[in-house]
Amino acid sequence: MKLFDVYPLNNITITRAQGSYVWDNNGVQFLDMYGGHAVISIGHTHPHWVKRIEEQLEKIAFYSNSIIIPIQQQLADKLATVSGKNEYQLFLCNSGAEANENALKLASFHTGRKKIVAFSKSFHGRTSLAVAATDNPAIVAPVNETDNVIFCPFNDEAALKKCFKEHGADIAAVIIEGIQGVGGIVVANDSFLQLIRTLCTDNGAVYIADSVQCGYGRSGQFFAHDAAGVDADIYSMAKGMGNGFPIGGILIAPHIKAKHGLLGTTFGGNHLACAAALAVLEVIEQENLISMAKQRGMYLMNQLKAIDGIENVRGRGLMIGFDVPENLKGLKKKLLEDHNVFTGEAKPNVIRLLPSLALSRKQADEFLEALKDAIQELQ
């Protein structure tokens, strides 16, 4: 049987990983500045994370949500402490797309409305409603097309005000990434997020903070949206939440009420997933990784801005992007094949850096030296 061919693959087989390094089947070491697409938050195979999962696996790996699962409450309590969102409610699922799907559906249930406001170059997932709110027609199947999603220009306050003036009574939710990932590391202006909060409050709509990629401390704050000093009604989470173990969730403000049957999941919040997620939060807290992400990110961005050849360095914390000019268009490939460094990209010309929040200064310098050498070789 063939695998369904939907991913362009690098000709590399990774067989071992530790911290910010991975090794291929020939024993070649690579520096991971991509984190498996922002998933590796505390470092590959962190000992505490491995121990937590092993201990849980020896007890019970899974039972359905038809019983009390105490580790779910332990996770909720630790999440409240680390995120600062003490009054919120937690619903657990399995992925970022699922988190956004449930957030959008819950907003519609809560308001009784159908319209969703999303933004240019947004990416919210590949399930039916999440992909309908994603600004990429190439991945929206005909069955997912809907008139219920309104796309506005990102960071355009006048356009958003106009949208609410025309459709305010029909808008169930606004969904926005605090920092667009797939869109090319584009940071939402604080004033734009503050306007969303005001317009949602004034019009009875739900503010959904898509924090799947920019959340969990990556920006130097627990949620990138926190930089604006406002609270969203729903926060969606996934990627860094399990450090590679599939888990997602939404934090739900207290004014949105639950009822039996409103949302549901078979695998969401299972024992093993909660053990992995609990370990992540414990390591983030114990190793002060949110502060470290902020400091290391500032260092990287300052150093990147001093490198000739690349352009428009931007981001927050360890979610960093820069533009690659035409004469360096092979830079990502060069870094991987000749310097053993994994990086991410956003079309057409952006390199994305999404390393572990535990990236060391030495590893940051290792990347910077490799980048300088690769640029010089291409020039």
Buried (B, 14 or more C-beta within 10 A) or exposed (E): EEEEEEEEEEEBEBEEBBBBBBBBEEEEEBBBBBBBEBBBBBBBBBEBBEEBBEEBEEEEEEEEBEEEBEBBEBBBBBBBEBBEBEEBBBBBBBBBBBBBBBBBBBBBBBBEBEBBBBBBBBBBBBBBBBBBBBBBEEEBEEEBEBEBBBBBEBBBBEBBBEBBEEBBEBBBBBBBBBBBBBBBBBBBBEEBBBBBBBBBEEBBBBBBBBBBBBBBBBBBBBBBBBBBEBBBBBBBBBBBBBBBBBBBBBBBBEEBEEEEEBBEBEBBBBBBBBBBBBBBBBBBBEBEBBBBBBBBBEBBBEBBEEEEBBEEBBBBBBBBBBBBEEEBEEBBBBBBBEBBBBBBBBEEBBBBBBBBBBBBEEBBEBBBEBBBBBBEEBE
